[in-house]
Amino acid sequence: MKRTLFIALLVCKGAICFGQDNPNKQAVIQSVERQEEALIDMSDKIWALAEVAFQESGSAELLADYAEANGFKVERGVAEMPTGFVAEFGEGRPIIGILGEFDALPGLSQDISPEKTPIEEGGAGHGCGHNLFGAGSLGAAVAIKELIASGDLSGTIRFYGTPAEEKYFGKLFMARAGMFDDLDVCLDWHPSSRIEADVQSSLALVDFIVEFRGQAAHAAGDPWNGRSAADAMELMSAGINAYREHIRPSVRIHTHMQQAGDVVNVVPDYARMWVRVRDSKREGMVAVWERVQEIARGAAIMADVEYEISLVSGLHEVLPNRTGGAVMHANLETLGPIEYNEAEAAFGRGIQRSTGKPLVGIDGSIQPFKETRENPGGGSTDVGDVSWLVPEIRLRVTTAPKDTPWHSWAVVACGGMSIGHKGLTYAAKALAMTMVDLYQSPELVEEIQAEFKERKGDYEYEAILPEGPPPVGN
């Protein structure tokens, strides 16, 4: 009851000490507007580079150089990741962190066009808008740095350049290295088709590789001398598909058959499958993970082959924070909606036409502050692991039309033009305004941390990672 009342008071104060009359908030808005051209230029260069997991050398350099040029102390190559870095300014508490991503997705190369038009067939593209994510977060960090430098705020601002979110989950390696342990609060945002303070969770997941090894033989001459690894993989796939009827609706199981022999006239002695298990809660995910491993064992027995299971990595679900979300929502209400011109609206309708969606345009309105659902569905993110170490305040901002398929060429197209650019600058302002609230109110930080501790309970975070360094060369 106390926390609900506290959140309500924060929202009610949105137009007074938490809102537009706050000179520090006016200052960060002006800072983002001064930076706007540079932030868009940096985002567009990252968009054009379109570098995938652990190959983001040019993208990381652009962001780290910008931070350094703006007075941050930058540490590069952190947590054994050449493209990971941390930029910091200030001293003392509170220590507020902000996350920035910048990796692209394979196979999504796309020109700035409302129709599918690859720049390079098979090339990569920013189908999740991470070119906007990193630049927007860094713009917010610079705006706060300027207020710390002028003495209007006190404390430490820390920007995390986090690589490989789409495949190898770079934040896990930062978490294992203890790089979030001293933060008071952390913030992030993500490109979206709507604007809202994000107080929903995500799906926990685990990735693992199953390898089967049998005996090669001539497929016609003496197949009785062969033991087929491909048979085992097919049996495992059949076992998973039978299991799907008996799992909870919140569970997802994905498989990718990566190798199953090289030619048709040889009984294959090697097969390899990549498996991903998800659930809305870590405990449920672990139970299904254990069962799928038993299915692999059974498949190996039936095919009379050997098998090996190797953990790739896994993610925790996001631990929401409604206290921080309410503050973010108040700042969104202060900023108001994003407005689009007719050319942008027409581009958005073109995207919807090309992807078979209703021609309803772009939604730049502020969504209501929603209740936190028990099983929200959706995807997974390594921000989830950060949220079990430090309270996380999350934001979604419109960078593409309504109903746009994510992880698609359509998101790439919008992320390289003004629809995405407007979302970038809007996110930077909202993040910076919310950080102003945190620096100005120790009581607010305490309330956010109290909710974090209550939701986390007695769980001791442990990363779902194999031993050894990040798979940078893979």
N, C-alpha and C positions, 0 to 999 in steps of 0.2 A: 504493500500500500504506500509506504514512504517513497519508494522509487517511482511508482506511477505518478504520484503527486509532484515529485521533483521534475520528471520529464514534462508534465503538463505546464509547470511554471516556466521551464526553459522555453517551451514553444510560445507561451503567452508573452514572454519578454522579447520575442523575436524582433519587434520594431524598436526596442529601447536599447538596453545594453548589449543584447545579442544580435542586433540588427543593423540597419542601414545608417543609423546615427552614430555608430561607433567609428571614430576616426581611423583606427587601425584597420578596420575592414575597408573603409574607403581607400586607404593606402595600398592594401594588397590588390584590390580591384584595379587601381591605377597602374600598379606594377605589372600585372598580367597584361594590361592593355599596351604598356610600353614594350613589353617583351613579345607581343603577339606576332609580329613579322618574323622575328628570330625563331620562335617556337614552331611556327608553321613551316618555315624553311627547313628546320631540323627534322620535323616530322616527315616532310616530303622527301628529304634525302634518305631517311630510313625506309620509307615506303618504296623508293626506287631500288635501294640495296636489297631488300627482301631476303635477309639472311636467316637461315634456319638454325635450329638448336645447336648451341656451342660453336657456331660459325659466325656469330654476330660481331666480328671484330670491328668493322666500319661503323656499325650502329652504336656499339658501346663507346667507341672513341668519340663520336659526335656528342653524345650525352655527357661523358666524363670531361671532355674538353670544355663544354659549355659551363658545367659546374665549376671547374677550375678557374675559368675566365671570370666567373662571378664571385670569386673569393672563397670558395669551398676548399677544404683540404680533402684531396681525393686519394683513396687507396685502391689500386687496381689489382686485378687477378686474385680476388679474395676467394677463400674456401676452395682453393685448388682449381678455380674456374677462370681461364684467361679472359673471358668476357664478363665476368662479374666484377662489380666495383661498389664502393661506398663513398659518398661525399658528405662531409660534415662541416657544420659551422656553429660556433658558440661554445658555451661551457655551462656546466651545472644543470639543474633540473628545472622544469621537466625536460626529458629527452623524448622528442616526438619524432617518430619515423614515418616515412612515406615510401611506398613501393612503386617501382617503374619497370615495365616489361618492354621488350623490343624485338622479340623473335617472330619470324614469319612461319608460314605453313607451306609444305611442299605441294607442287602441282596446282597452285591457284593464281598463277600469273594472270594479270588483267590490266587492261588500259582503263583510262577514265572514260567509261562509256556505259550507258544503261543496258547495253547488250553484251553478251559474253564475247570478249575480244582479247584473247591472250596476247601479251607482249612477246612472250617466249613460250612456245609450246612445252609443257612439262615443267616450266619454271615455277619458282616460289612466289607467294604473294601474302600480303597482310590480311588474311581472311578472318582475323579476330581483332583487328584494329590496334595491334600493339605499337605500331608506329606513332599513334596518337597517345596511347597510354603512357609511355615513357616520357615523351615531351611534355604532356600536360602535367604530370606529377612533378617533374623537375621545375616547370614554371612556377608552380605553387610553392615549392621549396625555396626558390630564389626570392619570391615575394616575402616570405617569412624571414629569410636571412637578412634582407634589407632592414626590416624592423628591429631585429636583434642587433645589427650593426649600429643602428641609430640610437639604441638604448630605449626604444619604445616597448620592446618585449625583452624578456630575459629567459635564458635556457639554451637548449641545443636542438638544432634541426638536423636530421640525418636522412639523406636520400639513398635508397638501395637500388642499384642497377642490377636487376635479377634476370639472368638469361634462361633460355631453354624451358620456359613454362609449358610449352606445348608437348614436349616429348620426355625430357629427363627431369623436369621439376627442380630447377636450380635453387629455389628457396629451401628445399630440404637440406642441401649441403651447407647453406648458410646457417640454417637452424642447428644442424649437427655441430657446426663450429662455434655455436654460442653467440652468434652475431645479433640476435634479437633479445638477448636475456636482460639487458639493462634498460630497455625501452619502457616508458610509462604508458604510451598509447601509440598505435600505428594506424595509418590510413592508406587506402588504395581506392582506385576507381576502375571501371571497365566500360569500354564502348558498348553501346546497346541500341535498342530501338525505342527506348523510353528513358525518362528522367525520374530517378527515385533514390531516396536513401535506402540502401539495400540491407534489410534486416532478416534475410532468409539464409538458411544454411545451404550446403551443397552436398554432393555425393562423395563419400569416402570410396577409395578404390585401391586395388592392388594389381600390379602388373607382374606376370611371371612367364618364363619360357619353359615349355615342356619339349624335351628331346627324346626321341625313340631311336634305339640302335638295334638292328637285327643282323641278318646274314644275306648278302647278295647272292643271286643265282640267275641262270638263264630262265627267262620267263616262260619259254616254250619247251626247251630241251630238258631241264630238270628243276622245275619250280618246287618240287618236294624238298629240295635241298636248301630252299630259301626261307627266311623268316622276315616277313615284310614289316618294316617300320611304318610304311604308309597305311597298312591295315590297322595298326595300333592307333594311328592318328584319326582314321575314320571312325574307329570304335569309340575313341574318346569323344569325338564330335557328336556321335549318336547318343552317347551317355549324357552329355551336357544338354542336348536337345530334349531328351526324355525328362531330365531333371527340371527343365524350365516350368513344367506344369506345377511343380511342388515348391516353388520359391515364392516369397512375398512379392507383392506388386512393386515394391520399392527397389527390388534387386534388378541389376542388369548384368548380363554376361556376354562379353564380346570375344570372338576368336578370329585369329588371322593365321591361315595355314601358309607358312612361309617357305617350306621346302618339303617335297615328297618324291624324291627321285629325280633323275635327269633325263632318262629315256624310257620308252614304253616296253622295251624288250628285256629289261633287267628288273628283277625283284629288288625294290629299293631297300638298302640297309640303313638309311638315315632319313628321319623326318623331324620336322621342327614346327611347333605351333606357339604363337604368342597369344596369351590369354589375359583378359582384363575382367575383374569382378568388381562391381560397384554396389553400394547400398547407401541409404540415407544416414545410417549410423555405422560407425566403425565396428561395433560388436557384431552386427548382422553381416557385415562384409566379411569379417574374419571367419564366421561360421560357414558361409558359402565357400570361401577360399579353401578351407580345410576339406570340405566335401568334394570339390572339384579335383583336388589333389588325389583323393581316393579314387575318383573316376579314372584319372590317369594311370594309377597303379593297376586298377582292374583291366584297363585296356591293354596294358603291357603284358599282364598275365594271359589274357585271351589270345594275343598275337604271339606269345612266347618270345618277347623281345625285352631288352633292357630299357630302362627309362631314367631320366634325370630331370629334376625341376630346379630352375634357377630364379631366384627373386631378382626382378629388375628394380622396382621401387613401389611405393604406395603413398597415398594421400589420406590425411584426416579430413573429415567434413568441416565446414566453416562453423565456428562457434559465434553465433550472432551477438551483437551488443545493442540493445534497444535504447539505452541511455545515450550512447554516442550517436545512434541513428536519429534520434529525436532532434539533437542539435544540428546535425547535417540537414534534416528536413526543414528546420526553421530557416537555415541559410538559403536553401533552395527557394523557399517562399519569398525571401527577401530579394533574391536575384530575379525571380519571375521566369517566364517561359522563354524558350529560344524561338525566334521568329525567322521564317524562311521567305525568300523572294520567289517570284513565279518560276524563274529558271531552275532553282533548286527543287521546287515542288514538282516541276515537270520531269526533272531527272529522277526524283523519287518514284513518280508514277511509272516512268520507263523501267526502273528496276523491278517494280511490282508486276508490270506486264510481262517482262522477260522471265520472271520466276513463277508465273502463274498465280499470283496473289491478287486479292481485291485492290482496286486502284484508289486507296484511301489516303495516300500521301504520307507525310512525315509528321510524327507526333512530338512536338516540342513542349508539351504541357508538363506541369509538375504532377506526378502521380500521388495519390493519397499515401499517408504513412500507414503501411499495411500491418496486419497482425503477422507474427512469425509462425509459419506453418510447421507442423511436426515432420512432414515428409514432403519437402518442396519439389523434388524432382530436379530436372536440369542436368548440368554437367558437374565437373570436378575442377579444382584449382589448388595449386600449392599455397595459395593464400590461406587455405584451411589450416595448414600446419603452423603458420605464423600466428593464427588466431588462438591456438592453444598455448602459446607462449606469452602473448601480450594482447590486451584488448584491441580489437580491430574495428575501425569505422569504415564502412564501405559505401560506395556510390556507383550508380549507373547513370550514364548520360547518353542521350540520343546522338548517334553518329551515322545512322542508316534509317531508311523508311520502315514503317510498321511491317511486321511479318517477314522481314528479310531473312532468308536462310543464313544462319551463322556458319562460320568456317566455309565460306563459299566465295566465288569470284565477285558476287554482288557487294559484299562488305569491303573487298579490296577496292572496288571502283569508288565507293563513297568515301573511303578513308584517304584518298588522294586528292580530294577536291573540297569545296567550301562546306558541304554538309558535315564532313568529318572535322574540318578546321573549326567550325563553330562549336562543335562538341568539345574539342580539345580546350579551347579558351574558357568555355563555360565551366568545365571540370576543374581547371586550374583555379578559377575564382572561388568555386564552392569549397574546394579542399583547403585553400588558404584561409578563407573566412572561418571555417570550422577549426582550423589550427589556432587562429587568433583566440577563439573562445577557450581552447585548452590552455594556452599560455596565460591567459588573463584570469582563469578561475581554477585555483587548486582544488576547490570543493568539487567542481565538475569532474576533474581528473579522478578524484577519490571515488565519486559515485560510479564512474565508468569502471574503475578497477574493482569496486565492490560487486558489481553485477558479473564481471568476468570471473571473479573467484567463486561466486555462487553457482554459476553455470558450469564451471570446470569441475567443481567438487574436489575430490581427493585424487583425481586421475593425474598420474605423472607422465608427462609427454615423453614419447619415445618415437623417433623417426622410423618409418618402415623403409629401411635402406640396407642393402648388403654392405659388408665391409669393403674398404678400398676407396680410391678416389673417384670423382665423377667420370663418367664414360665420355670424356671430351673427344677422343679420337674416333668414336664410333659413328 
